[in-house]
Amino acid sequence: MQTEALKILAIEALNDLQAIDLVAIDVRSLTTITDYMIICSGRSTRHVKSLADSLASKAKSQQISYVHMEGDQENEWVIVDLGDVVAHVMLPNVREFYNLEELWEPVKIAREKSR
């Protein structure tokens, strides 16, 4: 599956279960780890787990060859790694504390200055 199609699949899977404040960040120029990072919140640990499980299930149903989840024991922050797309599904207070969106900003600025 193409990266853009995988990103759309992930966004749709998360939005189907009403993910909160979903953000997709293109990190291709910032890292070689992944192409897109998706960050969203769930209302409770149960909602976070449901969002992550739904995404993993949809990816597997589309025969995505690599689907890996971390954090699905506590369900405060679950990472669903699809290779080219990595989704972070978090409780709002955990998301606010780690502030991943802002974490990438200094990297972006440094890369732009080096060009």
Long-range contacts (C-beta under 8 A, 24 or more apart in sequence): 1-62, 1-64, 3-35, 3-36, 3-84, 3-85, 6-36, 6-59, 6-64, 6-82, 6-83, 6-84, 6-85, 7-35, 7-36, 7-38, 7-84, 7-85, 9-58, 9-59, 9-62, 10-36, 10-38, 10-55, 10-59, 10-80, 10-82, 10-85, 10-87, 11-38, 12-58, 13-54, 13-55, 13-57, 13-58, 13-59, 14-38, 14-40, 14-51, 14-54, 14-55, 14-87, 14-89, 16-54, 17-47, 17-50, 17-51, 17-54, 19-51, 19-89, 20-92, 21-95, 23-101, 25-101, 25-104, 27-104, 29-108, 29-111, 30-104, 30-107, 30-108, 30-111, 31-107, 33-86, 34-81, 34-83, 34-84, 34-85, 34-86, 35-84, 35-85, 36-84, 36-85, 36-86, 37-85, 37-86, 37-87, 37-88, 37-100, 37-104, 38-85, 38-86, 38-87, 38-88, 39-87, 39-88, 39-90, 39-95, 39-100, 39-101, 40-87, 40-88, 40-89, 40-90, 41-89, 41-90, 41-91, 41-92, 41-95, 42-89, 42-90, 42-91, 44-91, 45-74, 45-75, 45-76, 45-91, 46-75, 48-75, 48-76, 48-77, 48-78, 48-89, 48-90, 48-91, 49-75, 49-78, 51-78, 51-89, 52-78, 52-80, 52-87, 52-89, 55-80, 55-82, 55-87, 55-89, 56-80
